[in-house]
Amino acid sequence: QVQLVESGGGLVQPGGSLRLSCAASRSAFSMYHMGWYRQGSGKQRELVATETSSGSTNYADFVKGRFTISRDSGHNTVSLEMNSLKPEDTAVYYCYAHRNGFDFWGQGTQVTVSS
């Protein structure tokens, strides 16, 4: 079992930046596939970015070139750097971990992009 705690959400103006962080409780963190998903109001949860345990990354088309996922295995954290934010990026962002067929989710952090 791994527990995930997100932080870094908030209110930002269009064109601004935010950095989300996710702290994982397990020392075997480096062996997990990690990712970020989001869910806007009235919408389904959707993939934003993932990083495999071997370091391969994958991004949704709507964030390519704007968002960057990164992992710090020494501190058991995964981050999502978000630049050039748009109002349509407004959502609850969830940290995700996967290993050996098991999925784990954080509680989510709200990101609101509005002027």
Order of alpha helices (4+ residues) and beta strands (2+ residues): beta-beta-beta-beta-beta-beta-beta-beta-beta-beta-beta
